[in-house]
């Protein structure tokens, strides 16, 4: 039985380590958490194997055979030595794991040893994120997250309405966005690319669609992006937050595509929540646009997009993101308004 | 008719409910008029009517059906009708729909009602899995989906697991400790859960529903404590009590201490929601995290409320079916109490990513890990109980063994979640969903099935169908794992919970999970059929088909109205299997002959299907 248990444990651990559990590892914090997971697998599998093995062998060796219907087992009431062992060994193992967990936690939350750290202010609202930068005294807001590779960044997270949770699975870290307080964590990205930003705390009807993108750029590209943001902000007016991140929208935006898929700057798809016959969307979170926009002028439509709280359709929640003014470029907004006015006549 | 309306019963209950509805409308209308608010354009728009009605209607129902008559008569100086227990026992199925003070009737009312909610909650899970079978939205919209998982959890926690344990214990416990009935008179009023008359939907329904469920939980728990402390049979010292009695004792301590906290948290929510008190409105100086602390201070101990009675059931089933004494009985009892104490020190492990003060995470991590030690003691003691026994591998035993392995897995993922660095990543993902279902399904529900099969002959006087029982076990075990095991993986990979839609990368696993969950749902139909058909037409059960030593098996199946024609005297431990001539209880010195009928190992062939 012992041999069976050892072999099964080794196989179990091998399988546990071979499974590709995690998403892409995008931060130095992720390295330590993933290693910690491996240690947990190594410690856990033998316990499960122990229980299953004892049950299986007991069933094999001690099951009632014909003729034993009235037989009882030996009246063993306990064994103090054994009970001390199975109290003390797990306790020591658990204290060991807690110590290791404490060291890892301390490590992944520590501020970088040298140099100033970039702080990005993250604000959650139903159902979108806004990111505020302060680059050398120049402040600007975007609807997409951009960070330079290899530099520690601290997120100050807050919320305008209910509790959200700011999570980038590739970075492994998450924290709730709580109204009234500021919560924080820090990561050091170590891999270029685009990763989903996910809201991990149920925040209402649009929770499942509260998704944006985190872009990790090399230092030079990030600096160029900052320059463009600073110019855009200095130039005034709402423009595309993501124009420099690749995939910026051209002036002659395809309004119907915009309606059904959103843009890369953080404007979520209108059709995710709204029904519009012409675009073939069937969302039911918000009002049916074929009905509520009928006979409305362009000014009303523009206001409804930029400032959705101004007038809320009866029977529907106050759930529409308020960032379309920032996330849509001027031409995009114009095109969308024109399109909606056309098709809802 | 007017007599029917004046005497307690369904007619008067109906009348009082109507009166309460009128009162709810009138009160709301009058107060609004007095404050100069608009009166409602349509009465269905009126939230205040709904709230007052939610509180008034169930109370009116209970008053109408006669739960408080004794107190009203006493308060008004009229002659009370003394409780002569003439209403005890159930003679036809209709008797299960009347208030009753017989613990056995209440136990069955609780248990059957709870299983009804198991099917309701299970159907909701099927609907969710249907939606989640593919990415994108197919069957239900986001609003319905959010409602489904909220109600699924509330129904199964508050209306299934907690009350079904109370139901089984209500039936078995007094028999087990040699009491003629449960302790206090009021035990009857919890039997008709007011929740069963109002569909729980929406925040107010949940909030007020929790108040009623909480109040009935506390009443039941006090009742258990009183019964266990004061009504044990002569000779039944604490260390001669079956572990089920220990488990319910521990659980009741948890309920009495912890439940007021969830009542408080839900009152705060109700006052915030209905009257604008701003307890949790940060903009008006409220504190959002306070709700979570108060809520989890109850809801974590509640996890043990949903687990400890199951531990008790497993101890009973394993000892009897392995034909051996429970290994390390005293450590088993003390580890229950250790879990009660430690259970109050771990609540903030639900809040590692909530933004609370960072330092709290470390002590909460340590206590959470340490609570695995008494739980581990129980697992290892059960394993040692199996060793060298004579294992009767019938349905209750299979579910007990299934519990041992599946609950271990849930315990291991629990220790993983206790570790803060890992919890930061997997919090609010499907890893949590997997963990909670391994604990509550693989853990609690398996023990409930084990207990229902084990006591079915005692409760109904009939044997269940063993073949169907085995089919039920194997299909449940297989499809349970097929449903919930992959959730560990997609959780770590980054699929958040509580979403109606998800990234395409998770599509394959979700389809497999959905299909397995439908099969899991079908497997419970085997159980339902077995229970109903066997209750109606199963073979007659003998008094003690399992050759068990505990007192409930020493009376007829089903037991007589007052449980024991003679008060038993307890002379030994409850699990002395294999000790020659061992007896747990004797029925008075007048009939020593009965003593000889039950020693372990000498009884006649048990009655089997």
HADDOCK unambig.tbl for C-alpha pairs under 7 A between the chains (distance, minus, plus):
assign (segid A and resid 21 and name CA) (segid B and resid 489 and name CA) 6.00 0.50 0.50
assign (segid A and resid 21 and name CA) (segid B and resid 492 and name CA) 5.95 0.50 0.50
assign (segid A and resid 21 and name CA) (segid B and resid 493 and name CA) 5.81 0.50 0.50
assign (segid A and resid 22 and name CA) (segid B and resid 492 and name CA) 5.64 0.50 0.50
assign (segid A and resid 22 and name CA) (segid B and resid 493 and name CA) 4.67 0.50 0.50
assign (segid A and resid 23 and name CA) (segid B and resid 493 and name CA) 5.05 0.50 0.50
assign (segid A and resid 23 and name CA) (segid B and resid 494 and name CA) 6.77 0.50 0.50
assign (segid A and resid 33 and name CA) (segid B and resid 421 and name CA) 6.25 0.50 0.50
assign (segid A and resid 33 and name CA) (segid B and resid 422 and name CA) 6.23 0.50 0.50
assign (segid A and resid 37 and name CA) (segid B and resid 422 and name CA) 7.00 0.50 0.50
assign (segid A and resid 40 and name CA) (segid B and resid 416 and name CA) 6.81 0.50 0.50
assign (segid A and resid 44 and name CA) (segid B and resid 412 and name CA) 6.41 0.50 0.50
assign (segid A and resid 48 and name CA) (segid B and resid 408 and name CA) 6.46 0.50 0.50
assign (segid A and resid 48 and name CA) (segid B and resid 409 and name CA) 6.49 0.50 0.50
assign (segid A and resid 51 and name CA) (segid B and resid 405 and name CA) 6.39 0.50 0.50
assign (segid A and resid 52 and name CA) (segid B and resid 405 and name CA) 5.94 0.50 0.50
assign (segid A and resid 54 and name CA) (segid B and resid 383 and name CA) 6.78 0.50 0.50
assign (segid A and resid 55 and name CA) (segid B and resid 383 and name CA) 6.93 0.50 0.50
assign (segid A and resid 58 and name CA) (segid B and resid 386 and name CA) 6.45 0.50 0.50
assign (segid A and resid 58 and name CA) (segid B and resid 387 and name CA) 5.88 0.50 0.50
assign (segid A and resid 62 and name CA) (segid B and resid 388 and name CA) 5.91 0.50 0.50
assign (segid A and resid 62 and name CA) (segid B and resid 389 and name CA) 5.96 0.50 0.50
assign (segid A and resid 62 and name CA) (segid B and resid 390 and name CA) 5.52 0.50 0.50
assign (segid A and resid 62 and name CA) (segid B and resid 391 and name CA) 5.93 0.50 0.50
assign (segid A and resid 63 and name CA) (segid B and resid 390 and name CA) 5.66 0.50 0.50
assign (segid A and resid 63 and name CA) (segid B and resid 391 and name CA) 4.44 0.50 0.50
assign (segid A and resid 63 and name CA) (segid B and resid 392 and name CA) 6.45 0.50 0.50
assign (segid A and resid 64 and name CA) (segid B and resid 390 and name CA) 5.15 0.50 0.50
assign (segid A and resid 64 and name CA) (segid B and resid 391 and name CA) 5.22 0.50 0.50
assign (segid A and resid 64 and name CA) (segid B and resid 392 and name CA) 5.68 0.50 0.50
assign (segid A and resid 70 and name CA) (segid B and resid 601 and name CA) 5.16 0.50 0.50
assign (segid A and resid 70 and name CA) (segid B and resid 602 and name CA) 6.62 0.50 0.50
assign (segid A and resid 71 and name CA) (segid B and resid 601 and name CA) 5.63 0.50 0.50
assign (segid A and resid 72 and name CA) (segid B and resid 323 and name CA) 4.92 0.50 0.50
assign (segid A and resid 72 and name CA) (segid B and resid 324 and name CA) 6.67 0.50 0.50
assign (segid A and resid 72 and name CA) (segid B and resid 390 and name CA) 6.16 0.50 0.50
assign (segid A and resid 72 and name CA) (segid B and resid 577 and name CA) 6.26 0.50 0.50
assign (segid A and resid 72 and name CA) (segid B and resid 578 and name CA) 4.85 0.50 0.50
assign (segid A and resid 72 and name CA) (segid B and resid 601 and name CA) 5.82 0.50 0.50
assign (segid A and resid 73 and name CA) (segid B and resid 323 and name CA) 5.37 0.50 0.50
assign (segid A and resid 73 and name CA) (segid B and resid 324 and name CA) 5.16 0.50 0.50
assign (segid A and resid 73 and name CA) (segid B and resid 388 and name CA) 6.29 0.50 0.50
assign (segid A and resid 73 and name CA) (segid B and resid 389 and name CA) 4.33 0.50 0.50
assign (segid A and resid 73 and name CA) (segid B and resid 390 and name CA) 5.57 0.50 0.50
assign (segid A and resid 73 and name CA) (segid B and resid 578 and name CA) 5.47 0.50 0.50
assign (segid A and resid 74 and name CA) (segid B and resid 324 and name CA) 6.50 0.50 0.50
assign (segid A and resid 74 and name CA) (segid B and resid 389 and name CA) 6.98 0.50 0.50
assign (segid A and resid 74 and name CA) (segid B and resid 578 and name CA) 5.36 0.50 0.50
assign (segid A and resid 75 and name CA) (segid B and resid 324 and name CA) 5.91 0.50 0.50
assign (segid A and resid 75 and name CA) (segid B and resid 325 and name CA) 6.00 0.50 0.50
assign (segid A and resid 75 and name CA) (segid B and resid 576 and name CA) 6.88 0.50 0.50
assign (segid A and resid 75 and name CA) (segid B and resid 577 and name CA) 6.22 0.50 0.50
assign (segid A and resid 75 and name CA) (segid B and resid 578 and name CA) 4.89 0.50 0.50
assign (segid A and resid 75 and name CA) (segid B and resid 579 and name CA) 5.70 0.50 0.50
assign (segid A and resid 76 and name CA) (segid B and resid 325 and name CA) 6.53 0.50 0.50
assign (segid A and resid 76 and name CA) (segid B and resid 327 and name CA) 6.87 0.50 0.50
assign (segid A and resid 77 and name CA) (segid B and resid 325 and name CA) 5.99 0.50 0.50
assign (segid A and resid 77 and name CA) (segid B and resid 326 and name CA) 6.59 0.50 0.50
assign (segid A and resid 77 and name CA) (segid B and resid 327 and name CA) 5.08 0.50 0.50
assign (segid A and resid 77 and name CA) (segid B and resid 328 and name CA) 5.92 0.50 0.50
assign (segid A and resid 78 and name CA) (segid B and resid 327 and name CA) 4.85 0.50 0.50
assign (segid A and resid 78 and name CA) (segid B and resid 328 and name CA) 4.53 0.50 0.50
assign (segid A and resid 86 and name CA) (segid B and resid 377 and name CA) 6.49 0.50 0.50
assign (segid A and resid 87 and name CA) (segid B and resid 373 and name CA) 6.24 0.50 0.50
assign (segid A and resid 87 and name CA) (segid B and resid 377 and name CA) 6.21 0.50 0.50
assign (segid A and resid 90 and name CA) (segid B and resid 373 and name CA) 6.41 0.50 0.50
assign (segid A and resid 91 and name CA) (segid B and resid 370 and name CA) 6.62 0.50 0.50
assign (segid A and resid 91 and name CA) (segid B and resid 373 and name CA) 6.05 0.50 0.50
assign (segid A and resid 94 and name CA) (segid B and resid 369 and name CA) 6.11 0.50 0.50
assign (segid A and resid 94 and name CA) (segid B and resid 370 and name CA) 6.85 0.50 0.50
assign (segid A and resid 98 and name CA) (segid B and resid 366 and name CA) 6.27 0.50 0.50
assign (segid A and resid 98 and name CA) (segid B and resid 419 and name CA) 6.78 0.50 0.50
assign (segid A and resid 101 and name CA) (segid B and resid 419 and name CA) 5.99 0.50 0.50
assign (segid A and resid 101 and name CA) (segid B and resid 420 and name CA) 6.72 0.50 0.50
assign (segid A and resid 101 and name CA) (segid B and resid 421 and name CA) 6.42 0.50 0.50
assign (segid A and resid 104 and name CA) (segid B and resid 421 and name CA) 6.75 0.50 0.50
assign (segid A and resid 105 and name CA) (segid B and resid 420 and name CA) 6.99 0.50 0.50
assign (segid A and resid 105 and name CA) (segid B and resid 421 and name CA) 5.49 0.50 0.50
assign (segid A and resid 169 and name CA) (segid B and resid 494 and name CA) 5.74 0.50 0.50
assign (segid A and resid 172 and name CA) (segid B and resid 425 and name CA) 4.89 0.50 0.50
assign (segid A and resid 173 and name CA) (segid B and resid 424 and name CA) 5.86 0.50 0.50
assign (segid A and resid 173 and name CA) (segid B and resid 425 and name CA) 5.58 0.50 0.50
assign (segid A and resid 174 and name CA) (segid B and resid 353 and name CA) 6.62 0.50 0.50
assign (segid A and resid 174 and name CA) (segid B and resid 424 and name CA) 5.90 0.50 0.50
assign (segid A and resid 174 and name CA) (segid B and resid 425 and name CA) 6.45 0.50 0.50
assign (segid A and resid 175 and name CA) (segid B and resid 353 and name CA) 4.77 0.50 0.50
assign (segid A and resid 175 and name CA) (segid B and resid 354 and name CA) 6.29 0.50 0.50
assign (segid A and resid 175 and name CA) (segid B and resid 355 and name CA) 6.51 0.50 0.50
assign (segid A and resid 176 and name CA) (segid B and resid 353 and name CA) 5.86 0.50 0.50
assign (segid A and resid 176 and name CA) (segid B and resid 354 and name CA) 4.99 0.50 0.50
assign (segid A and resid 176 and name CA) (segid B and resid 355 and name CA) 6.01 0.50 0.50
assign (segid A and resid 179 and name CA) (segid B and resid 282 and name CA) 5.98 0.50 0.50
assign (segid A and resid 180 and name CA) (segid B and resid 282 and name CA) 4.97 0.50 0.50
assign (segid A and resid 180 and name CA) (segid B and resid 283 and name CA) 6.78 0.50 0.50
assign (segid A and resid 183 and name CA) (segid B and resid 355 and name CA) 5.41 0.50 0.50
assign (segid A and resid 200 and name CA) (segid B and resid 428 and name CA) 5.92 0.50 0.50
assign (segid A and resid 200 and name CA) (segid B and resid 496 and name CA) 5.86 0.50 0.50
assign (segid A and resid 201 and name CA) (segid B and resid 428 and name CA) 6.69 0.50 0.50
assign (segid A and resid 202 and name CA) (segid B and resid 498 and name CA) 6.54 0.50 0.50
assign (segid A and resid 205 and name CA) (segid B and resid 142 and name CA) 5.60 0.50 0.50
assign (segid A and resid 205 and name CA) (segid B and resid 143 and name CA) 5.58 0.50 0.50
assign (segid A and resid 208 and name CA) (segid B and resid 499 and name CA) 4.96 0.50 0.50
assign (segid A and resid 208 and name CA) (segid B and resid 500 and name CA) 6.38 0.50 0.50
assign (segid A and resid 208 and name CA) (segid B and resid 501 and name CA) 5.95 0.50 0.50
assign (segid A and resid 284 and name CA) (segid B and resid 141 and name CA) 6.91 0.50 0.50
